[in-house]
Amino acid sequence: MQQVKKGDKVKVHYHGKLTTGETFDSSEGREPLEFEVGSGMVIKGFDDGVTGMEVGEKKTINIPVEEAYGPKNDEMLIDMPKDRFPEDMQLEVGMPLVMSDPSGQQFQVVVTEIKEDAVTLDGNHPLAGKDLIFDLELVGIEAKPSLIITP
């Protein structure tokens, strides 16, 4: 049977959990995740986890922080003066917000602390610093076409 290799387009059903057992994402009730293996479309540990699988195969993979979203970066913690927020905004710890960098690129942050004159925002990926567990089921492989060289 055909096994997944770098360059293949695959379809995978998945259930992503933290080591506490808490689900953070799942393809249940949706189309399977489709991506090209080795293209950087998914985290390294997920790419490595599907490599070598056969259609219909199910397995559980454990992805350490380094092969997932990396460790939390303290430089992504931002203290923003309270006067930079709309006066009528009710800020709460855990509240997701969207910020723009100087070039206009938007990214999500989460309120982690509300101080007297500032609000601490965390710009790390929500799964940064966490080991991840995925239950996988490979449902399709589309092999990368071989190059044919003719004279």
KAQUI-V849659 format. One record per pair of residues at least 12 apart in sequence whose C-alpha atoms are under 6 Angstrom apart, sorted by sequence separation. I is the first residue (numbers start at 1). J is the second residue. D is the distance in whole Angstrom. If there is no record, write none. Layout:
# KAQUI-V849659
<<I/J/D> <I/J/D>>
This chain:
# KAQUI-V849659
<<14/26/6> <97/109/5> <109/121/6> <110/122/5> <14/27/6> <96/109/6> <97/110/6> <109/122/5> <13/27/6> <96/110/4> <109/123/4> <95/110/6> <94/110/6> <95/111/5> <94/111/5> <45/63/5> <93/111/5> <94/112/6> <13/32/5> <93/112/5> <12/32/5> <93/113/6> <11/32/6> <12/33/5> <11/33/5> <45/67/5> <11/34/4> <44/67/5> <10/34/6> <10/35/6> <43/68/6> <9/35/5> <9/36/4> <8/36/6> <7/36/6> <8/37/6> <7/37/5> <6/37/5> <6/38/5> <82/117/5> <81/117/6> <82/118/5> <81/118/4> <80/118/5> <79/118/6> <80/119/5> <79/119/6> <79/120/4> <78/120/6> <78/121/5> <77/121/6> <77/122/5> <5/51/5> <76/122/6> <4/51/5> <76/123/5> <4/52/5> <76/124/6> <3/52/5> <4/53/5> <3/53/5> <3/54/5> <72/128/5> <71/128/5> <72/129/5> <70/128/5> <71/129/4> <69/128/5> <70/129/6> <65/129/6> <65/130/5> <65/131/5> <64/131/5> <63/131/6> <63/132/5> <62/132/6> <62/133/5> <61/133/6> <61/134/5> <60/134/6> <60/135/4> <59/135/6> <60/136/6> <59/136/5> <58/136/5> <58/137/4> <57/137/6> <57/138/6> <56/138/6> <55/138/5> <56/139/6> <55/139/5> <55/140/6> <18/132/5> <17/133/5> <16/133/6> <16/134/5> <15/134/5> <15/135/5> <14/135/5> <14/136/5> <13/136/6> <13/137/5> <12/137/6> <12/138/5> <12/139/6> <11/139/5> <11/140/5> <10/140/5> <10/141/5> <9/141/6> <9/142/5> <8/142/6> <8/143/5> <8/144/5> <7/144/6>>
